[in-house]
Amino acid sequence: MALSAMVLKEVQERAPTRRAALLRSAYVLALYGAGFIVFASGGEKASGATGREIFVYLSYLQFFLAAALSPALTANAITSEKAQGTLGILFLSGMKSSDIVVGKLLPRLVDLATALLASLPLVLIYLLFGGASTAEYVQVYLVMAAVALFAASAGMLFSVLLRNGGSAIILSYAATGAYLYFPKAFPRLTSLKFLSPVDTLERLLDPNMIGSASEAIRIAAIPLIFAAVMAVVFVFFSVSCLQRFAEADLGGMIRTL
């Protein structure tokens, strides 16, 4: 009951915000604008070649937009409550730390999902050009889901650990960047590159490196499974740390009364 109340509160607060509307609009405009530019520059190429170029550009653009949007949506979820002094009030209202963390994370994940799925009309149009199959688009969406899930849950953890929203956002982007590029930054970790979304996306977009469709789905699912496991770990630590911080804040509130 407390969890549903927290989710409802977040949905009501986030729905009318101009910032959320601008982020969605900028995301969709960037996707459609990039697709139009690639299509217009296709010139006399065959429709299949143009379709493949659009697929590759669209995949990379959505991938990096997902990585850019996800930390910004969650890194201020708890820091804003701390800044307003309302975190203790949420606990006094009967909510648990798990209700607050999950209740704030779920609506933001829904926002990310709706933003990513906003490209579906564009995808359906460009499927007509050929050059990429429906299965290939599904594989790319799996990789994007991995990035969004990891980055959003990492942002939530830093939002709990820090009081300053700006610092939480910076560290969230740093963690997301490390997740994306750790095999390239640390050559000794190249054996773990199958966990990296960047390496996975590069393999999926190279038709010479992938065999059957089932193999491609398996390759795309591995980063998503890893991101899901890390998300559970981040949420667990977020809940544990928030409980400790809330007890300290509530103790301070009681002493001032």
N, C-alpha and C positions, 0 to 999 in steps of 0.2 A: 504493500500500500504506500509506504514511504517512497519507494523507488518510482512508482508511477507518478506520485506527486512531484518528485524532483524532475522527472522527464517532462511532465506537463509544464512546470515552471520554466524550464529551459526553452521549450518549444514556443511558449507564449512570449518570452523575452527576446528570442532570436528572430522570430518570424518577421516582425515589422522593421528590423534594423536596416538602415540604408547601406551599411558596410557589407552585410551579407548579400544584399541584392546586387551591389556593385561588383563583388567578387564573382558571383555567378555570371553576371553579364559580361565581365571582362574575360572570363574563362571561355564562354561560348563564342564571343566575338573573335577571340584569338584562334580558336579551332576553325571556325568557318572562314575567317580571313586567310589563314594559312592554306586551307584546302583550296580556296578560290585562286590564290596566287600560284600554287603548284599546278592546278588545272589549266590556268591561263598560260603558263609558261611551257605547257606541254607541246604546243605548236602542232607540227605534223606527225607527232609520234602516234603509234598505234594505241588504241584505247587500253589494251592490256598493260603496255609499258607505263602509260600515264597513271593507270590505276595502281600499279605497284609503287610508283613514286609517291603518290598520295598516301598510300597505306604506310609507307616507311616514315614519311614526314609527320603524318598524323599520329603515329605510334610514339615517336620520340617526343613530340610536342605534348601529348597527353601525359606521357610518363613524367616529364619534368614539371609540368603544371601540377600534377598530383603531388609530387615531392615538395613543390613550393607552397601549395595551399594547406597541406595537412598540418604541419607544425603551427602555422599561424592561427588555425582554428581552435586548437586545444591548449596552447601554451599559456593562455591567459584565463583559462577556465576557473582555476582556483585562486590564482593571484589577484583576480578582480574582486573576489569575495574577501580576501585578506585586506586589500586596499580599502574597501568600503566598510570593513569591520563587521561584516555580516556572517562570517564563517561560524562563529560561536552561536549565533542565532539559529542557524540551520540545525546544529546539534541539539540545542535546547528545544527545538520543535519536534524532537523525537527521531530525527534521521540518524542513521549510522553512517560511518565513513564509506562503507561499500555503496550505500544508496547515493551518496553525493558523487563519488567518483564515477560509478557506472551511469548514474542519471545524467551527468554532464557529458560523458563520453558518447553515449548512444546517439543523442540528437546530432552531434557533430559528425559522427560517422555517417548518419543518414544524409546530412548536408553534402558530405564528400561523395557519397554514392549517387545522389541526384545530379551533382555537377559532372561526374564521370559519365553517367548515362545520358546526359544532355547531348552527347555527340552521336547517339544512336541514329537519329534521322540522317545525319551526314554520312554515317557509315553505310546505311542502307542505300543511299544514293550512289556512293562510290563503289559499292559492290557490283553495280551494273557495268562498271568499266572493266571489271575483271582484274587480273593481276594479283588478287589476294582472295582467299576463301573465307567463308564465315568462321571456320575453325581457327584460322590464323588470327582473326580479330578477337575471338574468345580467349586465345592464349595470351594476347597482349593485355586484355582486360584482367586476366588473372595476375599478371605481373604488376599492373597498376594497383590492383587491390592489395597486393603485398606491401607495396611502398606506402600506400595510404594508411594501412593498418599499423605498420611499424611506426611511422612518423607521428600519427595521431596519438598513439598510446605513449610514445616517448615524450611528446609534448605535455601530456597529462601528468606524467611523472615529474617532469621539471617544474610544472606549475604547482605541484604539491610541495616540492623540496625548496623552492625559492619564493621570496616575497615580491621580488621585482619582476614585472611582466616582461620587460625588455630583456633581462638576463635569461629568463626562461625560454624566450623565443630564440635567442642566439644559441643557447646550448642545445635546443631542440633541432635547429638546423645543422649544428655541428654533428650531433648524433646521427641524423638522417644522412648527411654526407658521408660519414664514416661507414654506415651501413651500405650505401650505394657503391662506394669505391674502395672498400678495405682490401680486396685482392690486388687491385692495381697499385695502391699505396704501399702495401707490404708484400713484396714478392714471395716471402716465405709462406704466405697464406694462399698461394695460388691453388693449392689443393682444395680449398674451400670456395672457389669461385662459383661453384654451382649454387651457392646460397645467395650470391649477389644478384640483385635484380638487373643491374646494368649489363653484366655478362650474359645473363639469361636472355635479356631483350635482344642483345646483339646476335646471339645464336638463333633466336626465333626469326629474326628478320633476314638472316642469311639462308636462302633456300638450299645452299650446298652443304649446310652443316646439320640439317635435320632430316631424319628419315621418314618414318610413318607419322600419321597424325596422332596416334596414341603415344608415341615417344615424345612428340612435341608437347602434348598435354601434361605428361609426367614431368618434363623439364620445367614447364611453366608453373606446375603445382608445388614444386619443392620450395621455392622462395616464399610462396604463400603459406605453406605449412610452418616454415621457420618463423615467418613474421607473426603468425597466429600464436605460436609458442612464446615468442618474445613479448607479444601483447599481453598474454596472461601473466607473465612474470612482471611486466611493468605495472599492470593494474594491481597485482598483489602487493607490490611494494608501495604503490600509491595509497592503497587502502591502509596499510600498516603505518606508514609515515603520517598520513593525515590524522589518524586516530591519536597518535602521540602529540602532534602539534595542536590538535583541538583541545586535548586535555590541558596542555600548558596555557593556551589562550583562555580557556574557561576558568582555570585557576587564577589567572591575572584579572579577569573580569570580576570574579567573586571577591578578590582582595581589595579591589577599588570601590566596592559597594559599601 
